[in-house]
Amino acid sequence: MAETQTLARPYAEAVFELAESNGRLDQWSRALEALSAIVSNPDVALLLDNPEISDSRLVELVVEIGGDDMDEASRNFVRLLVDNGRLGLAPVIASLYEQRKAEAENRVDVSVTSAVEFSEEQRAALVKSLEKRLARNVSLTFEQDEDVIGGAIIRAGDLVIDGSLRAQLERMRQSLAQ
């Protein structure tokens, strides 16, 4: 995974710099999201390694599937990835781009996993608390998972706050074992 990110990072940075200089951050987000979805499709994935499909035909297919999300700049980007044998990195490039975009916008995407749904008051309090702790605007997404049992697991980039009952019990078990 680290090697994949290392290979994808220069592409993500270059696209971000281009998008920022042209004021097209959101358009590139949509294009990279579409490209990522296309490349992640199992049927398209088979074409990536098929030696019978020429590079130019592969570019045509991807751009055609991308439709309106692919402007001239994103078509050129697809061409560049295909020429360099890096089209399979599109999902990682998209992810790194979104991280860089969030940094530039002083925003962090946070996912919260809990066994029960949060009330609006709880969500607002969590946003306020996280914005204070992270010194950024917070965009929350919630996921319910019955396996969490109680509490919540909060993920913000590399930061993971595991306040689940299972994690609390594990910490207690470890402290008693010492």
Stockholm file with secondary structure:
# STOCKHOLM 1.0

chainA/1-178         MAETQTLARPYAEAVFELAESNGRLDQWSRALEALSAIVSNPDVALLLDNPEISDSRLVELVVEIGGDDMDEASRNFVRLLVDNGRLGLAPVIASLYEQRKAEAENRVDVSVTSAVEFSEEQRAALVKSLEKRLARNVSLTFEQDEDVIGGAIIRAGDLVIDGSLRAQLERMRQSLAQ
#=GR chainA/1-178 SS CHHHHHHHHHHHHHHHHHHHHHTCHHHHHHHHHHHHHHHHSHHHHHHHTCTTSCHHHHHHHHHHHHGGGCCHHHHHHHHHHHHTTCGGGHHHHHHHHHHHHHHHTTEEEEEEEESSCCCHHHHHHHHHHHHHHHTSEEEEEEEECGGGCSSEEEEETTEEEECCHHHHHHHHHHHHHC
#=GC SS_cons         CHHHHHHHHHHHHHHHHHHHHHTCHHHHHHHHHHHHHHHHSHHHHHHHTCTTSCHHHHHHHHHHHHGGGCCHHHHHHHHHHHHTTCGGGHHHHHHHHHHHHHHHTTEEEEEEEESSCCCHHHHHHHHHHHHHHHTSEEEEEEEECGGGCSSEEEEETTEEEECCHHHHHHHHHHHHHC
//
